[in-house]
């Protein structure tokens, strides 16, 4: 048996190599056919339809080490199983049902062993970085889908529950499956519990302006006096704005209002066919720039403070460059939260962007059409398949459970469409060609974009574990913008790192007070200090220094032609994709 092991290993490697070579295009084409889409405002999680199978070769040294480790681990697993001491450390296989069922425990341990080996083989591939990343992504998806916990025949916990409930859990699971098929996505929370405007997005305010792209919401002051310069927030258009206003205790919007800022927020319209021809230029000119102008008109000031979150930050940064090219500086300071301006380090979302894929999307919807919200949502979920897909498949369908109410996951399921031309321009000019940081290369609203002319105080925030906007990508803005800068890194991910109110005293943030911004984030971090709790307080102090004097809070919403149209959160945010 031991003499045959190397030969069996070699055969396994050859089979793995053949499978990868033969299934490369078809595996990723299946993502295309499943309509998972490409995360339009944040890259794509599918390969180009024209992608060709790469030549797969392995590093001999890595293969040798992997073989030795595999045989050692396999022998150890066999010994454990013979003594009934198999141990599995993975949250997918937690629970007494797995522990007390030797066969289930062994199947889980064997799966983890083989999954590690497959990932090791993927890492041993000798190819260019993009090909290796694509292969790794493919293997991650395959191994995540193949986990024994995903199948009733192997899931000891689901079997135990079926016996205890006399089959009721299986019946409930089928009901859940039918429900999710009808609604078009896997339920991550009990969506029936939430209603926008009633128990999420409840900060008091009014819509004071609207056009076909957005509504502008002004919030009621919570202080007797407010800062002279108002604050305009531009959230991402690939999601709904109320991620910034989930509950009173974790609402960044309410926090800003409570700090004395006269606060305005862009609420994007959820595009339908009437907006299918809208472009990046439209979103910059008739949304971001228009929102700045309306905020100026209502408050009667020359300059305002602005904040852009995620893709909203990219739109805002582009708008400021367009205004600078026109000789206008209506913004006194700007905050970028987990935003990309330089797309050199754009993480996993960049892996599957190439010329052929972008051309395909341009042909498909570059002149008109919609990138469907459900496709965007599915793509983002499959970036973390175990946490955001298979976890709910097991709970909802195999165990017949109703996921608990969670406002963040309700928001995550409340998807939005994107206009095709907007989406296609974004793919090519940012993720593929990275034009925004090449002065004069991108032309927006008739102006050549030069971020070097956006010379104003800037606060830049990045999340340490962000898989959408990697921390290095967020930090890269410090190398592009010429004004006085402050950079802060927060713990956790793309959303949890941002939505981290001071009252909860959770997580940490990192600051560097020497005013130096070396080339890389790693170099910056070497001189930074970790501080406990939220970054919100630091940002509030910084923003206050750029907000002007205190004046009496307004008694009414809007001004002149811009009067209250309806109560916040308005109609646009309630429209479903």
C-alpha positions in Angstrom: 0.0 0.0 0.0 2.8 2.4 0.9 4.7 1.6 -2.3 1.7 2.3 -4.4 0.9 5.6 -2.7 3.4 7.8 -4.7 2.0 6.2 -7.9 -1.5 6.8 -6.9 -0.6 10.4 -6.0 0.9 11.0 -9.4 -2.2 9.6 -11.1 -4.3 11.9 -8.9 -2.2 14.9 -9.9 -2.5 14.0 -13.6 -6.3 13.7 -13.2 -6.5 17.0 -11.5 -4.4 18.6 -14.2 -6.7 17.1 -16.9 -9.9 18.2 -15.1 -8.6 21.8 -14.8 -7.5 21.9 -18.4 -10.7 20.4 -19.8 -13.2 22.2 -17.5 -11.7 25.7 -17.3 -13.9 27.4 -19.8 -17.0 25.3 -19.1 -16.8 25.9 -15.3 -16.8 29.6 -15.7 -19.2 29.6 -18.5 -21.6 27.8 -16.1 -21.4 30.9 -13.9 -22.4 32.9 -16.9 -25.3 30.6 -17.7 -26.5 30.7 -14.1 -26.8 34.4 -14.6 -24.7 35.1 -11.5 -23.4 38.1 -13.5 -20.4 40.2 -12.9 -20.5 42.5 -9.9 -21.1 45.4 -12.2 -20.1 48.2 -9.9 -17.4 46.1 -8.4 -15.9 43.8 -11.0 -17.0 40.4 -12.1 -17.0 36.9 -10.7 -17.2 35.1 -14.0 -14.7 34.4 -16.7 -14.8 35.8 -20.2 -17.0 33.9 -22.6 -13.9 33.8 -24.8 -11.6 32.4 -22.1 -9.4 29.6 -23.2 -8.2 26.7 -21.0 -4.8 27.7 -19.6 -1.8 25.4 -19.8 -1.6 23.7 -16.4 1.9 22.9 -15.0 2.9 22.3 -11.4 5.9 23.2 -9.4 7.7 19.9 -8.7 9.0 21.2 -5.3 5.5 22.2 -4.1 4.0 18.9 -5.4 6.6 16.9 -3.4 5.9 18.8 -0.2 2.1 18.5 -0.8 2.4 14.8 -1.4 4.4 14.2 1.8 1.9 16.3 3.8 -1.1 14.6 2.3 0.2 11.1 3.0 1.1 12.1 6.6 -2.3 13.6 7.2 -4.1 10.7 5.6 -2.3 8.2 7.8 -3.1 10.3 10.8 -6.8 10.5 9.9 -6.9 6.7 9.3 -5.4 6.1 12.8 -7.9 8.5 14.4 -10.8 6.8 12.7 -9.6 3.3 13.9 -9.6 4.6 17.5 -12.8 6.6 17.1 -11.1 9.9 17.9 -11.6 11.7 14.6 -11.6 15.5 15.3 -13.0 18.0 12.9 -12.3 21.7 13.4 -14.7 23.5 11.0 -17.9 25.4 11.8 -19.7 23.5 9.1 -19.3 20.3 11.1 -19.9 21.6 14.6 -22.4 19.9 16.9 -22.8 16.7 18.8 -24.4 14.9 15.9 -21.1 15.1 14.0 -19.0 14.2 17.0 -21.1 11.2 18.0 -21.4 9.7 14.5 -18.0 8.2 13.5 -18.9 7.8 9.9 -20.1 11.5 9.6 -17.0 12.7 11.5 -14.7 10.7 9.2 -16.5 11.9 6.0 -16.1 15.5 7.2 -12.4 15.0 8.1 -11.7 13.3 4.8 -13.4 16.1 2.9 -11.3 18.7 4.7 -8.2 16.7 3.9 -9.0 16.5 0.2 -10.1 20.1 0.0 -6.7 21.2 1.5 -4.9 19.0 -1.0 -6.9 20.5 -3.9 -6.2 24.0 -2.8 -2.6 23.0 -2.4 -2.6 21.8 -6.0 -4.1 25.0 -7.1 -1.4 26.9 -5.4 1.2 24.7 -7.0 0.2 25.7 -10.5 2.9 27.5 -12.4 1.2 30.2 -14.4 0.6 33.9 -14.5 -1.0 35.5 -11.4 -4.4 36.0 -13.0 -4.6 32.4 -14.2 -3.5 31.1 -10.8 -6.1 33.2 -9.1 -8.8 32.0 -11.4 -7.9 28.4 -10.8 -7.9 29.0 -7.1 -11.4 30.6 -7.3 -12.7 27.6 -9.3 -11.4 25.1 -6.8 -12.8 27.2 -3.9 -16.2 27.1 -5.5 -16.0 23.4 -6.2 -14.9 22.4 -2.8 -17.4 24.6 -1.1 -20.2 23.1 -3.1 -19.0 19.5 -2.4 -18.9 19.7 1.4 -20.8 16.8 2.9 -22.7 19.2 5.1 -24.5 20.4 2.0 -26.2 17.0 1.4 -28.9 15.5 3.6 -27.4 12.0 3.0 -24.2 13.1 4.8 -25.3 15.9 7.1 -25.5 14.3 10.6 -27.2 17.4 12.1 -29.9 17.5 9.5 -30.6 13.8 9.8 -30.8 14.1 13.6 -33.3 16.9 13.3 -35.4 15.1 10.8 -35.7 12.1 13.2 -36.4 14.3 16.2 -39.2 16.3 14.3 -40.5 13.1 12.6 -39.8 14.6 9.2 -41.3 18.0 9.9 -37.9 19.7 9.3 -37.7 18.2 5.8 -41.2 19.3 5.0 -40.4 22.8 6.2 -37.2 22.8 4.2 -39.1 22.0 1.0 -41.5 24.9 1.8 -38.5 27.2 2.3 -37.0 26.0 -1.0 -40.2 26.7 -2.9 -40.5 30.2 -1.3 -36.9 31.1 -2.2 -37.4 29.8 -5.8 -40.3 32.1 -6.2 -38.6 35.1 -4.7 -35.4 34.5 -6.8 -32.8 34.3 -4.1 -31.7 32.4 -1.0 -33.2 33.9 2.2 -30.5 35.1 4.6 -33.0 36.5 7.1 -36.7 36.7 7.8 -37.5 39.4 5.4 -41.1 39.6 6.5 -39.9 41.3 9.7 -38.5 44.4 8.1 -40.1 47.4 6.2 -38.1 50.3 5.0 -39.3 53.5 6.8 -40.8 51.6 9.7 -38.0 49.6 11.4 -35.1 50.4 9.1 -34.2 53.8 7.6 -36.1 55.6 10.3 -34.1 58.8 10.9 -36.5 61.7 10.5 -36.2 63.8 7.4 -37.8 64.8 4.1 -37.1 64.5 0.4 -36.3 68.0 -0.9 -35.3 67.3 -4.5 -35.7 64.5 -7.0 -35.0 63.8 -10.7 -34.9 60.6 -12.6 -31.7 59.3 -11.0 -32.0 60.2 -7.3 -33.9 61.8 -4.5 -32.1 64.1 -2.1 -33.0 63.7 1.6 -32.5 66.4 4.2 -32.6 65.2 7.8 -34.1 67.0 10.7 -31.5 68.5 13.1 -31.1 67.0 16.5 -29.2 69.9 17.9 -30.1 73.6 18.5 -27.2 74.7 16.4 -25.6 73.2 13.3 -22.4 73.7 11.5 -22.4 76.3 8.7 -21.2 73.9 6.1 -23.6 71.0 5.4 -22.6 67.4 4.9 -23.7 65.5 1.7 -23.4 61.7 1.7 -23.3 59.8 -1.6 -23.7 56.0 -1.0 -23.1 53.3 -3.6 -25.6 53.0 -6.3 -25.3 49.2 -6.3 -27.0 49.1 -2.9 -29.6 51.1 -1.1 -28.6 54.1 1.1 -30.1 52.8 4.3 -27.0 50.7 5.1 -26.0 54.1 6.6 -29.3 54.2 8.5 -30.2 50.7 9.6 -31.2 51.3 13.3 -30.9 54.4 15.4 -28.1 52.9 17.4 -25.9 52.1 14.4 -26.9 54.8 11.9 -24.0 56.8 10.6 -26.6 59.3 9.2 -28.1 59.8 12.6 -24.7 60.1 14.2 -23.7 62.8 11.8 -26.9 64.7 12.5 -26.4 64.3 16.3 -22.9 65.8 15.9 -24.5 69.0 14.6 -24.1 68.5 10.8 -26.9 69.6 8.6 -27.0 66.3 6.7 -28.2 65.5 3.1 -28.1 62.0 1.6 -28.5 60.8 -2.0 -31.1 58.0 -2.4 -30.5 56.4 -5.8 -33.5 55.3 -7.9 -33.6 51.6 -8.6 -33.2 51.6 -12.4 -35.9 50.1 -14.6 -36.1 50.0 -18.4 -36.7 53.8 -18.5 -33.1 54.3 -17.2 -31.6 51.5 -19.3 -29.6 54.0 -21.4 -28.0 56.0 -18.5 -24.3 56.4 -18.5 -21.4 57.1 -16.1 -21.6 60.7 -17.3 -25.2 60.9 -16.3 -24.5 59.6 -12.8 -21.7 62.1 -12.4 -23.4 65.2 -13.9 -27.0 64.7 -13.1 -26.6 63.0 -9.7 -23.3 63.7 -7.9 -22.7 67.2 -9.3 -26.4 68.0 -9.2 -26.7 66.9 -5.5 -23.8 69.2 -4.6 -25.4 72.1 -6.3 -28.8 71.6 -4.7 -27.2 71.2 -1.3 -25.4 74.5 -1.9 -28.6 76.2 -3.0 -30.7 75.0 0.0 -28.1 75.9 2.6 -26.9 79.1 0.9 -23.2 78.3 1.3 -20.3 78.4 -1.2 -18.8 75.1 -0.1 -20.0 72.0 1.5 -18.5 68.8 2.9 -19.0 65.6 1.0 -18.7 61.8 1.7 -18.6 59.0 -0.7 -19.0 55.3 0.3 -17.7 52.4 -1.9 -18.8 53.1 -5.6 -20.4 56.3 -4.3 -16.8 57.4 -3.5 -15.6 56.6 -7.0 -18.5 58.6 -8.5 -17.8 61.5 -6.1 -14.1 61.5 -6.8 -14.8 61.6 -10.5 -17.3 64.4 -10.0 -14.8 66.5 -8.1 -12.2 66.0 -10.9 -14.8 67.1 -13.4 -15.6 70.2 -11.3 -11.9 70.9 -10.9 -11.4 70.8 -14.7 -14.2 73.4 -14.9 -12.4 75.6 -12.4 -15.0 75.0 -9.7 -14.3 73.9 -6.0 -17.7 73.6 -4.3 -16.5 71.0 -1.8 -14.5 72.1 1.3 -13.5 68.5 2.4 -14.2 65.0 1.2 -14.4 61.7 3.0 -13.9 58.4 1.2 -15.2 55.2 2.9 -13.9 51.9 1.4 -13.7 53.5 -2.0 -11.4 52.8 -5.0 -9.9 55.6 -7.1 -6.8 53.6 -8.1 -7.9 50.1 -9.2 -4.4 48.6 -9.2 -5.2 46.6 -6.1 -8.9 45.7 -6.5 -8.9 42.2 -5.0 -10.8 39.1 -6.2 -13.3 41.2 -8.2 -10.6 42.0 -10.7 -9.5 38.4 -11.3 -12.1 37.7 -14.0 -12.0 41.0 -15.8 -10.2 40.9 -19.2 -10.6 42.5 -22.6 -12.8 39.7 -24.0 -15.2 39.8 -21.0 -15.5 43.6 -21.1 -16.1 43.6 -24.9 -18.8 41.0 -24.3 -20.6 43.1 -21.7 -20.2 46.2 -23.9 -21.9 44.4 -26.8 -24.5 43.0 -24.5 -25.6 46.2 -22.8 -23.2 49.0 -23.6 -25.8 50.8 -25.6 -28.7 50.0 -23.3 -30.1 47.4 -20.9 -29.9 46.5 -17.3 -27.5 44.6 -15.1 -30.0 42.8 -12.9 -29.8 43.3 -9.1 -30.2 39.6 -8.4 -27.1 38.9 -10.5 -25.0 41.4 -8.6 -26.2 40.0 -5.3 -25.4 36.5 -6.3 -22.0 37.4 -7.4 -21.1 39.1 -4.2 -22.5 36.1 -2.2 -20.3 33.6 -4.1 -17.2 35.5 -3.2 -17.8 34.0 0.3 -19.7 30.8 -0.6 -19.6 29.1 2.7 -20.8 32.1 4.7 -23.3 33.6 2.3 -24.6 30.7 0.2 -24.2 27.2 1.6 -24.7 28.1 5.2 -28.2 29.2 4.3 -28.8 26.3 1.9 -28.1 23.9 4.9 -30.2 25.9 7.4 -33.1 26.7 5.2 -33.6 23.5 3.2 -31.8 20.6 5.0 -32.8 21.7 8.5 -36.0 23.5 7.7 -35.0 26.6 9.8 -36.2 30.2 9.3 -33.1 32.4 9.5 -33.3 34.9 12.3 -34.1 38.6 11.6 -31.0 40.6 10.9 -31.3 44.2 9.4 -27.9 44.0 7.7 -28.8 40.8 5.8 -32.3 42.3 4.9 -30.5 45.2 3.3 -28.1 42.8 1.6 -31.1 41.1 0.0 -32.7 44.3 -1.1 -30.9 44.4 -4.5 -30.7 47.2 -7.1 -30.3 47.1 -10.9 -27.6 49.1 -12.8 -28.0 50.7 -16.2 -26.0 48.7 -18.8 -24.0 51.7 -20.3 -23.0 52.8 -16.8 -21.9 49.3 -15.9 -19.9 48.8 -19.2 -18.1 52.1 -18.9 -17.2 51.3 -15.3 -15.8 47.9 -16.1 -13.5 49.2 -18.9 -12.3 52.5 -17.4 -11.7 51.4 -13.9 -11.1 47.6 -13.4 -9.7 46.9 -16.8 -7.8 50.1 -17.8 -7.5 52.0 -14.5 -7.9 55.3 -16.3 -9.0 57.5 -13.3 -5.5 57.7 -12.0 -4.0 58.4 -15.4 -4.3 62.2 -15.9 -6.3 63.0 -19.0 -7.0 59.4 -20.0 -10.6 59.3 -18.8 -13.0 61.8 -20.3 -16.2 62.3 -18.2 -18.9 64.9 -18.9 -16.7 66.4 -21.6 -13.8 66.9 -19.2 -10.4 65.2 -18.9 -10.2 63.6 -15.5 -7.2 64.5 -13.4 -7.4 63.6 -9.7 -4.3 65.6 -9.1 -6.4 68.7 -9.4 -8.7 67.6 -6.6 -6.7 69.5 -4.0 -8.7 69.6 -0.8 -8.6 68.1 2.7 -9.5 64.4 2.5 -10.3 61.7 5.1 -9.8 58.1 3.8 -11.1 55.0 5.5 -10.3 51.4 4.7 -11.3 48.1 6.4 -8.6 45.6 7.2 -10.5 42.5 6.0 -12.4 44.1 3.2 -12.8 41.6 0.2 -14.6 44.2 -2.0 -12.2 47.1 -1.6 -8.9 45.6 -0.3 -7.2 47.8 2.3 -4.3 48.3 -0.1 -6.7 49.7 -2.7 -8.3 52.0 -0.3 -4.9 53.3 0.9 -3.8 53.9 -2.7 -6.0 57.0 -2.8 -3.4 58.7 -0.5 -0.9 58.5 -3.4 -3.3 60.0 -5.9 -4.9 63.0 -4.0 -2.7 66.0 -3.5 -4.5 67.7 -0.5 -3.9 67.3 3.2 -4.9 63.7 4.1 -5.8 61.6 7.0 -6.0 57.8 6.6 -7.6 55.4 9.1 -7.8 51.7 9.0 -10.7 49.9 10.8 -11.0 46.3 11.8 -13.4 43.9 10.1 -14.8 44.0 6.5 -16.5 46.1 3.9 -19.7 46.8 5.8 -19.0 45.8 9.5 -15.9 47.9 9.6 -17.8 51.0 8.4 -21.0 50.5 10.5 -19.2 50.5 13.8 -20.8 53.1 16.2 -18.7 54.3 19.2 -21.3 53.4 21.8 -20.7 49.7 21.2 -17.0 50.1 21.8 -16.2 47.2 19.4 -13.2 46.5 17.1 -10.2 48.7 16.7 -8.9 51.3 14.3 -5.3 52.4 13.4 -4.0 55.9 12.9 -0.6 57.4 12.1 -0.1 60.9 13.4 3.3 61.8 11.8 1.5 62.9 8.6 3.6 60.5 6.4 2.0 58.5 3.6 4.6 56.0 2.3 4.0 54.2 -1.0 2.3 51.1 0.4 -0.2 50.4 3.1 2.2 47.9 4.8 4.7 50.7 5.2 2.1 53.0 6.6 0.9 50.4 9.0 4.4 49.9 10.3 4.2 53.4 11.8 0.6 53.3 12.9 -0.9 52.9 16.3 -3.8 50.6 17.1 -6.6 52.3 19.1 -9.6 50.5 20.7 -13.2 51.2 19.4 -14.7 53.0 16.5 -13.1 55.4 14.1 -16.3 57.5 14.0 -15.2 59.8 16.8 -11.9 60.6 15.0 -13.8 61.3 11.8 -16.3 63.5 13.6 -13.5 65.6 15.2 -11.8 65.9 11.8 -15.0 66.9 10.0 -15.8 69.5 12.6 -12.6 71.3 11.8 -13.8 71.7 8.2 -17.4 72.5 8.9 -17.3 76.2 9.7 -19.0 78.1 12.5 -22.1 77.1 14.4 -25.4 78.7 13.3 -29.1 78.2 14.5 -30.6 74.9 13.1 -33.1 75.4 10.3 -36.8 75.1 11.3 -38.0 73.8 7.9 -36.8 71.4 5.2 -35.4 72.7 2.0 -35.5 76.3 0.6 -37.1 78.1 -2.4 -38.1 75.6 -5.1 -36.6 72.8 -3.2 -39.3 72.1 -0.6 -40.3 69.0 1.2 -41.8 66.5 -1.3 -42.4 63.6 1.0 -41.1 62.2 4.3 -37.9 60.3 4.4 -36.9 57.7 3.3 -38.9 58.5 0.2 -40.3 56.4 -2.7 -37.1 55.6 -4.6 -35.5 53.4 -1.9 -38.7 51.3 -1.6 -38.7 50.3 -5.3 -37.7 46.6 -5.7 -35.3 45.4 -8.4 
